[in-house]
Amino acid sequence: MNVAASVAEKSMQTVVESYKNMGFSIALTHTHNVEDANDVFQEVFLTYWRRQPAINSEEHRKAWLITTALNCSLKVTSSSWSRKVVPLLDAQHPAQQECSFHFRTDEEQALFDALSGLPAKYRTVLHLFYFEDMPVAQIAATLQIEAGTVKVQLSRGRALLREQLGTQAERIPFDD
Amino acid sequence: MTDNIFKDMREQMTPGTSTVDELWRRIEAEPEQLEQLEQLERLDQPKQPAADAGVDAPAAPTVAPASTPVPAVASASAPVPAVAPAPATRKRGSRFARYIPAAAVMLVVAVGVTAFALSDGLGNLADKPGLTPAPTVTTPTNDSAANQQLVMASGIEVPASYQELYQSILAHSPELQYKQQLQALAEIVPGSASEAPTEDISAPLSAPDNTGMSSSDAGSGAQGEALGATPDSIPPLSAATTEDSSAATATATADAASGGNFSQTNVQVANIDEADIIKTDGNHLYALFGNDLVIFAAAGADTAEIARIALDKTAEQVSPGNSVELYLNETTLAVLYNSSTNVALYKDDSSGSSTSSWPYDFWVQNTEVLLYDVSDPSNPRYLDSFGQSGYYQSSRLYNGVLYLISNHYVYGNEVDEERPGTYVPLLSQGGQSKIMPVEDICIMPNYDFTRYVVVSSIDLAARERIDQQTVLGGGDTVYMSYGNLYIASTEWQTDESEPYQESVYTVIDYTEKSVTHLIRIGIDAGTLAPAAQTRVDGRLLNQFALDESNGYLRLAFTKDGRSYRILRDAEYGIENWQDHSSEAQTNGVLIFDPNLELAGSLTGLAEGETIQSVRFMGDIGYVVTYEQIDPLFAIDLADPYNPSVLSELKIPGFSTYLHPYGEGRLLGLGVDADGSTNNGNKLSMFDINNPTDVTELHTLALGEGYVGALYNHKAILVEPSKSLIGFGKDSYRTSSYQIEYLLFGYDDQEGFLPLASLALGDGPDAWYAGDIRGLYVDDYLYVYSGRYLDVFALDGYERLASLQVSDAEGAPYIID
């Protein structure tokens, strides 16, 4: 393969290797099931390959991938869910119905299900903060919202999770 | 920060190998790339110098010969300009240097050298490992020479033609350069180049004919003469600035709403309206519930919905999207709307392979203003719509002119040099679109993304666009005074040094920090004229961090940063990280003259803390920081060349929002904190009659709960003339959520008087509430809470009506 092509493919390989877990995990927490998450995961990197966004730093690349993953997830879920909000305590909650991703422990599963049931904005900041270890300022920059808003959404999201998990919440290192 | 459960879960959330394999199959099957790769293989071209430069670019930020290491490393080196990008850093240097006018570079170097010599040096971090902020507030300095290092000004570029603009974008986009190289090689073989797209890039996939994105990138593409906004010919500030927008803020709350006894959106500058999800004219309420525009007759107990429009389904509407907020201007209602259109790009592959014509679709983000005539509110009539590329950022309404601001991204692979419509924002009206004229484009120096901020000024009554302007460089924070629009964009800048040897290691030093670019666009009855720009090390809290008074811009910032080194031992494949230290955060206020040259500055405020709220009020600016001492600073700004701290009130907790409250009083809403423990929210009233001795007169702890008004100034109702303060709150209790609207009075003797905690909606699903707003009209209080409209009597606080307006949970969260 010629040099130009192999370099492009190689850099794409690096990008996929570095970010595939991030892309997939965001897709999973925002679509709740593996099939959709796989679709979103592929769509994100294909879009990156096709659109060749003008990226000048790793921070930017990461932010671009996160934003695209969130948008793709939104598109997938808005077509497969109804928009109507279902109260969290309802046993027929779509998140619980569709989730086919299984975690090793019950505790992890419960946390994932609870997270999946939150309104999107809380789910997003909680995911980026706890699963991607991103500091508040970086989350704010990526999502184009103010740091104060991120903090409030984290705080509110944690509260909602605690509410949902009951006593199980005590063992989770929320660290606030 | 996290260990165990989150990490474990994260480790499990990985894509399966079959998914990854399928991804690669699809990547490799992309015809365009594949076709061009095949061409190159057939040609068996030797490595060409042009190709090399292009080829290397996308692989990693590895290009650019650079000279000296970042100052942070060299402890005793010759002074290096602290902020000038050209010589000091490897990433920015060669590519960007030629865009800075030489004179400006010389100036910066001279200033930088002086500044570096005078100051402590931006960071001899080798001498200060593991910085911990000192618990006492350090002495602020207003040494302008030293503080100059924070600021770098140079010229705005105006391209003379679309071609020149294209070259600038090309230079900023390694991916685009690479693509160009491939195309150049492919063209050598006749008949082998990919066909240009057969369909216009802006044609929608399934075309409702009024989507506002139809063809025309010829449009008004006349290669107009350059605006010529060089630093020497900056348009004078418009006369409007004789009305001082800063002083107007201070007195704004003393005036009751003009022409009627009803509340209006809480805005930063008096008479410059800001959009919100609900507005009233004293007789009706106009609100957005998700994508439904709902109009109510405001009639106390008899309040009723009189009209409703599903904005994303209305026939004359643009593509599906999300309504964001609205304005009411006399009898015109303007709804701000984000729409995304699916666009297909068709390529014709002449090689006859089975993947011959493949659609590649993507979505294009557009910001729309939808105009409705509400002279008969029960019968709103669609009038027209204006659109522009990008997602909605902000807006203002002043004297009947709507200023609309959006951010538009350009993607390298969609850019076609021959068609400016692929790399220049588009404007539309009523379904007809045109390309932004060249003379309305300007380029910020050192812009990092290929992102434009797009501004339109629209006369709502005449329903025409007065002017337009776009700036290549983006913008996140918007502040408008009577004569100027200031747009700031903050990015996290990462710089790396050239590798150097240290014993067996190859070391690279990294420094990262926030950098804010700011542009001033003069406005005059809707005409837009970019006038000046600057760049500051640091970030801004929000729109309240900017304020103009007598032509001078005051800016409050937090300067942050960190640096670290990575040491690599190639032989053993070891990589060590070292010295991941944060530079002590510091805060300050900068004052710029009308040319955005630094006039005065005050830095070194509250080292180690972060600004939490700012309110500029004429000659005094109030700044609150947090996180150890939490002082409220009163800063004297009367002499723009010599700001100074008048007082510093150390109190526990901090305000996130400051609001002038009548004569000599400042209201603070914020967090009740004890060191870094958050105990909930609180209200504070400060006596600011004597800025050299500010005191906290009264305070009321509000307990825990989510109060949106802490971070969104539109969510609070403050009416000193009625002694009324109101905001929504939702709190979590053991078994159910509660949302309520809290009302307080204030009296200098008694302090804050809790008047009522009004329960909203119907209880159990209350936690779905999004934003909460309270408005009063005559003797009634109307509370909007995302799904409900509740009506209360202001006398006695009895709930008179509760309308469930919507099932959905407000507008979905828009990220892009």
Interface residues (C-beta under 8 A of the other chain):
Chain A: M1 N2 V3 A4 A5 V7 A8 K10 S11 M12 T14 V16 K20 N21 G23 F24 S25 L28 T29 A37 N38 F41 Q42 F45 L46 T47 W49 R50 R51 Q52 P53 A54 I55 N56 S57 E58 E59 H60 T67 L70 N71 L74 S78 R83 K84 V85 P87 F101 F103 R104 E107 E108 L111 F112 P119 A120 K121 T124 Y130 F131 E132 D133 A137 Q138 A141 L143 Q144 E146 G148 T149 V152 S155 R156 A159 L160 R162 E163 R171 I172 P173 D175 D176
Chain B: M1 T2 D3 N4 I5 F6 D8 M9 R10 Q12 M13 T14 P15 G16 T19 V20 E22 L23 W24 R26 I27 E30 Q33 L37 L40 E41 D44 Q45 K47 A51 G54 V55 D56 P58 A59 A60 P61 K91 I169 H172 S173 P174 E175 L176 Y178 K179 Q181 L182 L185 Y360 F362 Y409 V410 Y411 G412 N413 E414 D448 F449 T450 D476 T490 E491 W492 T494 S514 R539 L541 N542 D560 Q612 T656 N678 Y706 G708 L710 Y711 N712 Y732 Y737 P764 D765 W767 Y768 D807 A808 E809 P812 Y813 I815 D816
